[in-house]
Amino acid sequence: MLVLVVNAGSSSLKYQLLNMENESVIAKGNCDRIGIGGHISHKTSDGRSVDLDWDFPTHTEAFEKLVDVLTSGEGKVIDSMDEINAVGHRIVHGAEEFKETCLVTDEVITAIENYAELAPVHNPAHALALRACRKVIPNAPMAAVFDTAFHQTMPEKAYMMAFPYEDYEQYHVRKYGFHGTSHRFVSKALADAMGKKPEELKIISCHMGNGSSITAIENGKSVDTTMGFTPLDGLIMGTRCGSVDPSAVTFLMNKKGFTASEMSDYMNKKSGLTGVSGVSSDNRDVTAAAQEGNKRAKLASEMLRYQAKKYVGAYAAVMNGVDAILFTGGIGENDYSVRADICKDMDYMGIKIDEAVNSSTRGELKRISADDSKVQVWVVPTNEELLIARDTVEIVNK
């Protein structure tokens, strides 16, 4: 069974074509700069590639070019799009309506558009991509996999915000959580690696990259997570400020004369590691600058590690213990020093890192805790596209 996985952004369209008989990637690529020019990069599993500028006024033209490179020319891997059995779409926000993966209908697309206010950068792009895909590949069933769905198991005490209750009833203001597709994949992969069922474990999942979130997973279910109403909440991130005192927000708005939209842009795109360090939003650049003596870069790096450690401790308290901690995402999988600092001085919780194993582990599934560590610590590479493909196969077969 061939499944096309699509991840649409406001100006991009990432994709992977997978053979689900052996879960191998046949080809993958990205159409970016949609609406402002256009470029496509495409790679096949046997090493061929396509890399060229192309005009993409909308997501429809991007899909048409995606079809072209998959079925013809240097990047050809199939003869016709009729060979694709199903399409799986990553959708960022499903609010409270979508608690699991579903087949895409007109009603589902409309609902995704209706929640655009909750995810203004992502949901409108998802709706455009869904319609473009339906137009270009009309015969393939489509599935929608929601990033927020995994966190719908959080208890009310964890997801509610202490505004007047009618704000929840009227405007749906609450914690939703994100990165759910990643957290679900890696927690299951970790349970398999430990020879356990997800229902038998208490896991703290640290998805750390340009966007970061930490989730408490008990008995296979999310019980709390750091991202909130939007992906802005929680940890300091590449360009996002994370959790801050709301009064600091209104204070800065008054001082700088910002509108609400300008303040949102300030917190989402100009803060975080780049705002504190003044160097970059990329953790690698910040770490390198810190090692060269840049004090602001050192501070930004320390803030990230401190905040993550704090949440690990908090979520261990929430679950009355923890069996395993996992690190995933670009930073979590590849930066051994971040992992080491987060787990340092946590002997009281039974956490001990094997420094030699940790320092040599990058991007591979491996236990990095010491043999006598009461809490296991792992690096678990994430694969959201594979999970989306698996969900798509399951729901289409149903």
FIZA-393194 format. One line per 2 residues: number of its first residue (from 1); for each residue x, z, y of C-alpha. Coordinates in nm, 3 decimals. Layout:
NUM	X,Z,Y  ... $
REM end
This chain:
1	0.000,0.000,0.000  0.141,-0.104,0.340 $
3	0.062,0.123,0.633  0.145,0.054,0.997 $
5	0.199,0.373,1.199  0.147,0.348,1.575 $
7	0.248,0.597,1.844  0.131,0.477,2.186 $
9	0.257,0.618,2.515  0.150,0.531,2.867 $
11	0.401,0.245,2.883  0.528,0.223,2.524 $
13	0.417,0.137,2.173  0.635,0.274,1.893 $
15	0.565,0.162,1.539  0.677,0.183,1.176 $
17	0.569,-0.024,0.878  0.589,0.177,0.557 $
19	0.552,0.091,0.189  0.362,0.390,0.059 $
21	0.441,0.312,-0.304  0.783,0.469,-0.244 $
23	0.733,0.590,0.116  1.009,0.363,0.243 $
25	1.033,0.222,0.596  1.019,-0.158,0.594 $
27	1.060,-0.204,0.969  1.031,-0.006,1.289 $
29	1.049,-0.066,1.660  0.931,0.001,2.012 $
31	0.756,-0.207,2.277  0.835,-0.039,2.607 $
33	0.794,-0.099,2.981  0.431,-0.202,2.922 $
35	0.269,-0.287,3.254  0.603,-0.306,3.437 $
37	0.774,-0.592,3.258  0.835,-0.545,2.890 $
39	1.098,-0.510,2.617  1.083,-0.497,2.239 $
41	1.342,-0.357,1.998  1.276,-0.412,1.629 $
43	1.481,-0.328,1.318  1.427,-0.403,0.951 $
45	1.539,-0.192,0.656  1.791,-0.457,0.552 $
47	1.970,-0.450,0.886  1.814,-0.735,1.083 $
49	1.712,-0.674,1.443  1.525,-0.824,1.737 $
51	1.603,-0.707,2.090  1.455,-0.899,2.382 $
53	1.264,-0.879,2.708  0.897,-0.985,2.689 $
55	0.609,-0.961,2.932  0.363,-0.686,2.833 $
57	0.089,-0.657,3.098  -0.113,-0.433,2.860 $
59	-0.097,-0.278,2.513  -0.279,-0.584,2.374 $
61	0.015,-0.814,2.454  0.250,-0.555,2.304 $
63	0.048,-0.557,1.983  0.051,-0.934,1.976 $
65	0.430,-0.936,2.001  0.450,-0.663,1.737 $
67	0.254,-0.895,1.505  0.486,-1.182,1.593 $
69	0.810,-1.001,1.508  0.669,-0.857,1.185 $
71	0.548,-1.196,1.059  0.797,-1.451,1.195 $
73	1.150,-1.509,1.317  1.456,-1.294,1.260 $
75	1.257,-0.970,1.214  1.001,-1.108,0.967 $
77	0.908,-0.866,0.685  0.556,-0.986,0.590 $
79	0.382,-1.324,0.590  0.058,-1.207,0.748 $
81	-0.094,-0.894,0.900  -0.358,-0.923,0.628 $
83	-0.094,-0.764,0.403  -0.127,-0.440,0.601 $
85	-0.379,-0.218,0.426  -0.431,0.041,0.701 $
87	-0.311,0.161,1.039  -0.243,0.523,1.134 $
89	-0.241,0.627,1.500  -0.086,0.940,1.648 $
91	-0.325,1.091,1.901  -0.198,1.374,2.121 $
93	-0.522,1.550,2.213  -0.838,1.593,2.008 $
95	-0.957,1.909,2.189  -1.180,2.123,1.966 $
97	-1.375,1.829,1.831  -1.112,1.691,1.593 $
99	-0.983,1.946,1.346  -0.843,1.695,1.099 $
101	-0.753,1.329,1.056  -1.049,1.090,1.075 $
103	-1.133,0.722,1.046  -1.144,0.544,1.381 $
105	-1.489,0.436,1.502  -1.621,0.336,1.844 $
107	-1.742,0.694,1.885  -1.394,0.833,1.808 $
109	-1.230,0.604,2.066  -1.487,0.709,2.326 $
111	-1.422,1.077,2.251  -1.045,1.024,2.287 $
113	-1.111,0.867,2.628  -1.339,1.156,2.722 $
115	-1.052,1.400,2.664  -0.822,1.204,2.895 $
117	-0.849,1.484,3.151  -0.676,1.715,2.902 $
119	-0.395,1.466,2.829  -0.389,1.217,3.116 $
121	-0.055,1.059,3.020  -0.133,1.011,2.651 $
123	-0.503,0.981,2.565  -0.583,0.679,2.785 $
125	-0.286,0.499,2.628  -0.407,0.594,2.280 $
127	-0.750,0.448,2.351  -0.595,0.127,2.483 $
129	-0.375,0.101,2.174  -0.668,0.162,1.938 $
131	-0.869,-0.117,2.099  -0.570,-0.350,2.109 $
133	-0.497,-0.285,1.742  -0.859,-0.347,1.646 $
135	-0.849,-0.677,1.835  -0.523,-0.795,1.682 $
137	-0.568,-0.653,1.328  -0.947,-0.650,1.291 $
139	-0.964,-0.613,0.912  -0.746,-0.306,0.863 $
141	-0.910,0.040,0.862  -0.757,0.278,1.114 $
143	-0.700,0.653,1.102  -0.647,0.891,1.395 $
145	-0.406,1.181,1.339  -0.431,1.446,1.611 $
147	-0.136,1.655,1.731  -0.373,1.937,1.823 $
149	-0.556,1.947,1.488  -0.305,2.168,1.302 $
151	-0.346,2.442,1.564  -0.725,2.459,1.534 $
153	-0.675,2.744,1.284  -0.550,2.977,1.559 $
155	-0.772,3.284,1.600  -0.975,3.319,1.916 $
157	-0.758,3.605,2.040  -0.457,3.373,2.029 $
159	-0.603,3.063,2.193  -0.828,3.213,2.462 $
161	-0.706,3.251,2.822  -0.817,3.541,3.037 $
163	-1.010,3.337,3.291  -1.385,3.400,3.323 $
165	-1.540,3.298,2.992  -1.751,3.025,3.150 $
167	-1.432,2.832,3.226  -1.386,2.797,2.852 $
169	-1.749,2.704,2.800  -1.769,2.453,3.084 $
171	-1.416,2.311,3.110  -1.266,2.381,2.764 $
173	-0.977,2.578,2.913  -0.786,2.735,2.623 $
175	-0.460,2.707,2.431  -0.454,2.392,2.216 $
177	-0.094,2.364,2.100  0.097,2.043,2.033 $
179	0.364,1.905,1.797  0.111,1.990,1.527 $
181	0.195,1.683,1.321  0.562,1.783,1.314 $
183	0.495,2.152,1.244  0.262,2.060,0.956 $
185	0.516,1.822,0.802  0.819,2.050,0.822 $
187	0.639,2.364,0.706  0.520,2.180,0.393 $
189	0.866,2.031,0.338  1.021,2.378,0.367 $
191	0.776,2.529,0.120  0.862,2.252,-0.127 $
193	1.235,2.315,-0.078  1.185,2.687,-0.140 $
195	0.979,2.621,-0.452  0.675,2.786,-0.295 $
197	0.327,2.692,-0.185  0.264,2.695,0.193 $
199	-0.005,2.959,0.128  0.263,3.197,0.001 $
201	0.482,3.196,0.311  0.515,3.324,0.666 $
203	0.714,3.063,0.858  0.838,3.037,1.215 $
205	0.878,2.667,1.292  1.108,2.583,1.584 $
207	1.057,2.223,1.697  1.326,2.182,1.961 $
209	1.398,1.861,2.144  1.331,1.719,2.489 $
211	0.991,1.879,2.433  0.999,2.207,2.242 $
213	0.749,2.437,2.078  0.762,2.726,1.832 $
215	0.476,2.795,1.592  0.386,3.092,1.372 $
217	0.256,2.957,1.040  0.097,3.205,0.801 $
219	-0.041,3.099,0.463  0.000,2.734,0.563 $
221	-0.198,2.771,0.885  -0.099,2.787,1.250 $
223	-0.180,3.130,1.393  -0.003,3.095,1.729 $
225	0.214,2.847,1.914  0.405,2.833,2.242 $
227	0.251,2.522,2.399  -0.086,2.589,2.557 $
229	-0.356,2.402,2.748  -0.098,2.125,2.793 $
231	0.253,2.062,2.654  0.394,2.223,2.971 $
233	0.362,2.581,2.846  0.609,2.786,2.644 $
235	0.982,2.718,2.626  1.199,2.566,2.895 $
237	1.233,2.195,2.803  1.418,1.886,2.918 $
239	1.219,1.837,3.240  0.935,2.090,3.190 $
241	0.948,2.443,3.328  0.766,2.613,3.040 $
243	0.588,2.943,3.100  0.604,3.067,3.460 $
245	0.408,3.315,3.672  0.105,3.123,3.808 $
247	0.160,3.290,4.145  0.501,3.124,4.163 $
249	0.321,2.791,4.130  0.085,2.854,4.423 $
251	0.373,3.004,4.625  0.582,2.688,4.584 $
253	0.284,2.465,4.657  0.240,2.640,4.990 $
255	0.610,2.637,5.073  0.660,2.270,4.985 $
257	0.320,2.145,5.094  0.250,2.002,4.749 $
259	-0.086,1.876,4.631  -0.197,1.983,4.283 $
261	-0.083,1.647,4.146  0.257,1.675,4.314 $
263	0.304,2.027,4.179  0.216,1.911,3.830 $
265	0.473,1.635,3.860  0.730,1.887,3.986 $
267	0.677,2.118,3.687  0.658,1.840,3.428 $
269	0.929,1.601,3.541  1.172,1.779,3.774 $
271	1.210,2.127,3.625  1.337,2.260,3.292 $
273	1.697,2.196,3.189  1.743,1.926,3.451 $
275	1.603,2.143,3.731  1.807,2.451,3.649 $
277	2.132,2.278,3.553  2.126,1.997,3.809 $
279	2.304,1.795,3.540  2.063,1.636,3.295 $
281	1.749,1.679,3.089  1.954,1.613,2.774 $
283	2.066,1.931,2.600  2.390,1.761,2.491 $
285	2.489,1.689,2.852  2.392,2.039,2.962 $
287	2.594,2.199,2.680  2.897,1.985,2.759 $
289	2.878,2.076,3.127  2.844,2.444,3.039 $
291	3.157,2.425,2.823  3.341,2.273,3.119 $
293	3.249,2.573,3.335  2.934,2.457,3.513 $
295	2.752,2.785,3.581  2.407,2.635,3.633 $
297	2.437,2.437,3.310  2.546,2.753,3.130 $
299	2.243,2.935,3.270  2.002,2.660,3.159 $
301	2.151,2.664,2.810  2.127,3.042,2.790 $
303	1.764,3.036,2.907  1.666,2.798,2.627 $
305	1.831,3.010,2.359  1.703,3.339,2.498 $
307	1.345,3.222,2.523  1.347,3.080,2.170 $
309	1.488,3.407,2.033  1.216,3.599,2.216 $
311	0.939,3.390,2.061  1.090,3.423,1.713 $
313	1.072,3.800,1.749  0.719,3.787,1.888 $
315	0.589,3.568,1.608  0.748,3.787,1.342 $
317	0.547,4.072,1.497  0.228,3.860,1.500 $
319	0.260,3.788,1.126  0.392,4.133,1.027 $
321	0.713,3.977,0.901  0.861,3.636,0.828 $
323	0.990,3.471,0.512  1.166,3.176,0.669 $
325	1.266,3.026,1.002  1.311,2.651,1.032 $
327	1.471,2.433,1.297  1.364,2.073,1.355 $
329	1.360,1.812,1.632  1.658,1.655,1.808 $
331	1.811,1.987,1.917  1.695,2.193,1.621 $
333	1.833,1.951,1.364  2.163,1.871,1.533 $
335	2.283,2.153,1.761  2.432,2.422,1.541 $
337	2.525,2.640,1.840  2.161,2.667,1.952 $
339	2.058,2.771,1.601  2.342,3.023,1.581 $
341	2.262,3.181,1.917  1.891,3.212,1.842 $
343	1.963,3.388,1.512  2.251,3.600,1.645 $
345	2.207,3.979,1.659  1.888,3.970,1.455 $
347	2.024,4.167,1.161  1.746,4.422,1.212 $
349	1.503,4.150,1.103  1.717,4.059,0.804 $
351	1.839,3.732,0.958  2.198,3.630,0.883 $
353	2.344,3.284,0.935  2.614,3.131,0.718 $
355	2.831,3.012,1.006  3.028,2.760,0.802 $
357	2.719,2.596,0.655  2.536,2.602,0.989 $
359	2.820,2.442,1.183  2.845,2.155,0.934 $
361	2.471,2.083,0.913  2.317,1.804,1.119 $
363	1.997,1.617,1.049  1.965,1.716,0.682 $
365	1.742,1.945,0.481  1.958,2.249,0.414 $
367	1.946,2.627,0.401  2.184,2.767,0.661 $
369	2.127,3.141,0.611  2.369,3.366,0.426 $
371	2.305,3.456,0.063  2.220,3.815,0.156 $
373	1.985,3.718,0.442  1.642,3.866,0.379 $
375	1.488,3.589,0.590  1.583,3.236,0.492 $
377	1.685,2.998,0.772  1.666,2.622,0.723 $
379	1.720,2.293,0.898  1.428,2.064,0.814 $
381	1.425,1.707,0.952  1.083,1.611,1.080 $
383	0.907,1.286,0.995  0.580,1.260,1.183 $
385	0.539,0.892,1.098  0.548,0.964,0.725 $
387	0.288,1.239,0.759  0.063,1.006,0.960 $
389	0.102,0.740,0.691  0.019,0.991,0.417 $
391	-0.290,1.108,0.604  -0.395,0.749,0.657 $
393	-0.365,0.663,0.287  -0.561,0.975,0.191 $
395	-0.852,0.916,0.425  -0.872,0.542,0.362 $
397	-0.879,0.602,-0.015  -1.164,0.849,0.035 $
REM end
